[in-house]
């Protein structure tokens, strides 16, 4: 079983609490029905792509004052995924409101510093437009919602959470779990690449393949400029490099990898 801690962020009245309530209750009723009196706040266990996932969903406060920014930063830091929620019946709930929510996420979780992701938050995000059933009151087009989501590299859903018309509520939460799985995979790859580059740096700097693992470990720790060193991974990569050098591959070839 895996866990997915989601924070719902958005303006007042966009339907964040209703989304949580509907998702909770839909899993309590085999027919997918829900009642307005259904409680919220409990974890939801669901199957996502045949994997059991426990969703811990946080509803943002219904007030937004500067004195609670520190508390909200802490709450967001404790979450794994952010669902940015706006109403399709309110242009301002998309922009500027979601841009403000995005700033909160960046402030709490930090941003990427590489390639095309530069400036985007280090947190998986799903964008959700609510009240899709109110077609006559709609003022935000699908194209506008998709364009916003595309700019921040996030999947986009339009939902309806009425008792008679449930659309994409479960799908939006399940996508949170999928985005988290992709994010964790990329973070793991990034950590492994950082360790590999530090080993190569030390190897080239010392110009020696005869150093014992203990010395390499110590020097790598001294030049570790970001992220923790996973010792099992370090040892495995060390022995891989030794084996490669024993098969006539020089230390200069490792430097060329840089």
C-alpha positions in Angstrom: 0.0 0.0 0.0 1.2 3.5 -0.8 0.2 6.9 0.6 -0.8 10.1 -1.2 -1.0 13.3 0.8 -2.9 15.8 -1.2 -3.5 19.5 -0.5 -6.4 21.2 -2.2 -5.6 24.9 -2.8 -7.9 27.5 -4.4 -10.1 30.5 -3.7 -13.3 30.6 -1.7 -16.4 29.0 -3.0 -14.8 27.0 -5.8 -15.9 23.6 -4.4 -12.8 22.2 -2.6 -14.7 20.9 0.3 -17.3 19.4 -1.9 -14.7 17.6 -4.0 -13.3 16.0 -0.8 -16.8 15.1 0.5 -17.9 13.6 -2.7 -14.7 11.5 -3.1 -14.9 10.3 0.5 -18.6 9.3 0.2 -18.4 7.8 -3.3 -16.1 5.2 -1.8 -18.5 4.5 1.0 -21.3 3.7 -1.4 -21.1 0.9 -4.0 -23.3 2.9 -6.3 -21.1 6.0 -6.2 -23.8 8.1 -4.6 -23.2 10.7 -1.8 -25.2 12.8 0.6 -24.5 16.4 1.5 -24.3 15.4 5.2 -21.5 12.9 4.5 -18.5 13.6 6.8 -15.0 14.5 5.6 -11.6 14.3 7.1 -11.0 10.5 7.1 -8.5 8.8 4.9 -9.8 7.2 1.7 -8.4 3.9 0.5 -8.7 3.4 -3.2 -7.2 1.3 -6.0 -5.2 3.2 -8.6 -4.0 1.2 -11.6 -4.4 -2.0 -9.5 -2.3 -0.5 -6.6 -3.9 0.2 -3.2 -3.4 3.9 -2.3 -4.4 5.7 0.9 -5.4 9.3 0.3 -4.9 11.8 3.1 -6.6 15.0 1.8 -6.1 18.4 3.3 -8.7 21.2 2.7 -7.2 24.7 2.7 -8.5 27.2 5.3 -11.4 29.3 4.2 -9.6 32.5 5.1 -6.5 33.9 3.6 -4.6 36.4 5.8 -0.9 37.1 6.0 -0.7 35.8 9.5 -1.4 32.3 8.4 1.2 32.1 5.6 3.8 30.4 7.8 1.2 27.9 9.0 0.1 27.2 5.4 3.7 26.8 4.3 4.2 24.2 6.9 1.0 22.4 5.8 2.0 22.4 2.2 5.5 21.1 3.0 3.9 18.2 4.7 1.8 17.3 1.6 3.1 15.3 -1.4 0.7 16.6 -4.2 -1.1 19.9 -4.7 -4.5 20.0 -6.4 -5.1 23.6 -7.7 -8.9 24.1 -7.8 -10.8 26.8 -9.5 -14.5 27.3 -10.6 -15.4 27.3 -14.3 -18.0 30.0 -13.4 -15.4 32.5 -12.1 -12.5 33.8 -14.2 -10.7 35.3 -11.2 -10.6 31.9 -9.4 -8.3 30.7 -12.3 -6.2 33.8 -12.7 -4.9 35.5 -10.6 -6.1 33.1 -7.8 -4.3 30.0 -9.0 -1.1 31.9 -9.7 -1.2 33.0 -6.1 -1.6 29.4 -4.9 1.3 28.4 -7.2 3.5 31.0 -5.4 2.6 29.4 -2.1 3.6 26.0 -3.3 6.9 27.4 -4.7 7.6 29.2 -1.4 6.9 26.1 0.7 8.5 23.4 -1.5 11.1 25.2 -3.6 11.5 25.2 -7.3 13.3 23.3 -10.0 16.6 24.8 -11.3 17.0 22.9 -14.5 16.1 22.9 -18.1 12.5 23.6 -19.2 11.2 23.0 -15.6 13.1 26.0 -14.3 11.0 27.9 -11.8 8.3 25.3 -11.5 7.5 24.0 -8.0 9.2 20.8 -6.7 5.8 19.2 -6.1 3.4 17.3 -8.4 0.4 19.3 -9.3 -3.1 18.6 -10.7 -5.3 21.4 -12.0 -9.1 20.9 -11.4 -11.9 23.1 -12.8 -15.2 22.6 -10.9 -18.9 23.1 -11.6 -18.7 21.7 -15.1 -22.4 21.0 -14.9 -23.3 24.7 -14.7 -22.8 25.2 -18.4 -25.0 28.3 -18.6 -22.9 30.0 -16.0 -19.6 29.0 -17.4 -17.1 31.8 -18.1 -13.8 29.9 -18.3 -13.3 27.8 -21.5 -11.7 24.4 -21.5 -8.9 25.9 -23.6 -8.1 28.5 -20.9 -7.9 25.8 -18.2 -5.8 23.5 -20.3 -3.5 26.4 -21.3 -2.9 27.2 -17.6 -2.2 23.6 -16.8 0.1 23.2 -19.7 2.2 26.2 -18.6 3.0 24.4 -15.3 3.2 20.9 -16.8 0.1 19.6 -14.9 -2.8 17.4 -16.0 -6.2 19.1 -16.2 -9.6 17.9 -15.2 -13.1 19.5 -15.4 -15.3 18.1 -12.7 -18.9 18.0 -11.6 -19.7 17.1 -8.0 -23.5 17.1 -7.9 -25.3 14.2 -6.5 -26.9 13.5 -9.9 -23.9 14.2 -12.0 -20.5 13.0 -10.8 -17.8 13.7 -13.4 -14.0 13.2 -13.1 -13.9 13.5 -9.3 -12.4 10.1 -8.7 -10.2 10.5 -11.8 -8.7 13.8 -10.6 -7.7 12.3 -7.2 -6.4 9.1 -8.8 -4.2 11.3 -11.1 -2.7 12.8 -8.0 -1.4 9.3 -7.1 0.0 8.8 -10.6 1.7 12.2 -10.6 3.3 11.4 -7.3 4.6 8.1 -8.6 6.2 9.8 -11.6 7.7 12.5 -9.4 9.2 10.0 -7.0 10.7 8.1 -9.9 12.3 11.3 -11.3 13.6 12.4 -7.9 15.2 9.0 -7.4 16.8 9.2 -10.8 18.0 12.8 -10.0 19.6 11.6 -6.7 21.3 8.7 -8.4 22.7 11.0 -11.1 23.9 13.4 -8.5 25.8 10.7 -6.6 27.3 9.3 -9.9 28.5 12.8 -10.8 30.1 13.3 -7.4 31.9 10.0 -7.6 33.2 10.9 -11.1 34.3 14.3 -9.8 36.3 12.7 -7.0 37.7 10.0 -9.3 38.9 12.5 -11.8 40.2 14.9 -9.2 42.3 12.3 -7.4 43.4 10.6 -10.6 43.5 7.2 -9.0 41.6 3.9 -9.3 43.5 2.3 -6.4 41.9 4.2 -3.5 39.9 2.1 -1.0 36.2 2.6 -0.7 36.5 4.2 2.7 38.6 7.0 1.3 36.4 7.6 -1.7 33.3 7.7 0.6 35.0 10.2 2.9 36.1 12.5 0.1 32.7 12.3 -1.7 31.0 13.3 1.6 33.4 16.3 1.8 32.4 17.6 -1.7 28.7 16.7 -1.4 27.1 20.0 -2.5 23.5 18.9 -2.4 21.4 16.0 -1.3 22.1 13.1 1.0 24.5 10.3 -0.1 22.9 6.9 -0.2 25.7 4.6 0.9 24.3 1.4 -0.7 24.1 3.2 -4.0 27.6 4.7 -3.6 29.2 1.4 -2.8 27.5 -0.3 -5.8 28.6 2.4 -8.2 32.1 2.3 -6.7 32.5 -1.4 -7.4 31.0 -0.9 -10.9 33.7 1.7 -11.6 36.4 -0.6 -10.2 35.2 -3.4 -12.4 35.2 -1.2 -15.4 38.7 0.0 -14.8 39.9 -3.5 -14.3 38.6 -4.3 -17.7 41.0 -1.6 -19.1 38.7 1.4 -19.0 40.7 4.4 -17.8 39.7 7.0 -15.3 39.8 9.6 -18.1 36.9 7.8 -19.8 34.8 8.3 -16.6 35.7 12.0 -16.7 34.4 12.2 -20.2 31.0 11.2 -18.9 30.8 14.6 -17.3 
